[in-house]
Amino acid sequence: MFRMIKSVALVAVMIVASYSADAAANNPLLGKDVHAAKKEIVSSNIRISDAKKNARFWEIYAAYEKSSAVETKAYSSFLEKFSSFSAVMTTDAADALAKELLRIQATRAKLLATVYKQIRKEISAPVASRFLMIENRISLLEDFQAISANPLALPEGERVIEFTVE
């Protein structure tokens, strides 16, 4: 039974490693500072021919970026707190961190919903939808880059299970 568990774990690790390598090779953004290139990414993927609507889109985008910067800082702070528990965390600390992460995610979602509605109303539904998808991808990449350097904490009293191949 233990050999079967080790085999399944080994296969899972190999799949994740393979997927990560393929993802990096197929997505050139994974190796870049996505946040620094964010406006360029958005502008290269959203084109609005009407000059007034285009100007309005970028006004909305600038306001969104200003608002989302607060949550980006909150998320960075969260990751710093989380990584301070790299070995073991208590139940109280785990609850506090979970609540903080859920609050950050809810605030991000609310902000995106507000911006989507605003772009939909003032520009168009297709542009709003496209922006939402682009922003979602950028956000995922930013989060991936941010969490890559942070170890996972363990619940109190648990230990890392290491698998070896014989």
C-alpha positions, 0 to 999 in steps of 0.5 A, spaced: 500 500 500 505 504 501 509 503 495 502 505 491 502 511 495 509 513 493 508 511 486 502 515 485 505 521 489 511 520 484 507 521 478 503 527 481 510 530 482 512 529 475 506 531 472 506 538 475 513 539 474 512 537 466 506 542 466 510 547 469 516 547 464 510 546 458 507 552 461 513 556 462 515 555 455 508 556 452 507 563 456 513 568 455 509 572 460 511 567 466 518 569 466 517 577 465 515 582 471 507 581 469 505 587 473 510 592 470 508 590 463 500 590 465 498 596 461 502 594 455 499 587 455 492 590 456 493 595 450 495 590 445 489 586 447 484 591 447 483 596 441 477 601 441 476 605 434 472 610 437 477 616 440 472 618 446 470 611 448 478 609 448 480 615 452 474 613 457 476 606 457 483 608 459 480 613 465 476 607 467 483 603 467 487 608 471 482 608 476 481 601 477 489 600 477 489 605 483 484 602 487 487 595 485 494 597 488 491 597 495 489 590 494 496 588 491 499 591 497 494 587 502 496 581 498 503 582 498 503 583 506 499 577 507 504 573 503 509 576 508 505 574 514 504 567 511 511 565 509 513 567 516 509 561 518 513 556 514 514 551 519 508 550 523 502 555 524 497 555 530 489 554 529 488 561 531 494 564 526 491 559 520 484 562 521 486 569 521 490 568 515 484 565 512 480 570 513 485 575 511 485 572 504 478 571 503 477 578 504 482 580 499 479 575 494 472 578 495 475 585 495 478 584 488 472 580 485 468 586 487 472 591 484 473 587 478 465 587 478 464 594 478 469 595 473 466 590 468 459 594 469 462 601 468 466 598 462 460 595 459 455 601 460 460 606 457 464 602 452 461 595 450 459 588 453 465 585 449 470 590 451 468 589 458 468 581 457 475 582 454 478 586 459 475 582 465 479 575 461 485 579 460 485 582 467 484 575 470 490 572 466 494 577 468 492 577 476 493 569 476 500 570 473 502 576 478 499 571 484 503 565 481 509 569 481 508 572 488 507 565 491 512 562 488 517 564 493 513 563 499 513 556 502 506 552 504 505 552 512 503 546 515 497 545 520 500 545 528 503 538 529 503 536 522 510 534 518 512 534 511 511 527 508 517 526 504 517 520 498 523 517 496 524 512 490 527 506 491 
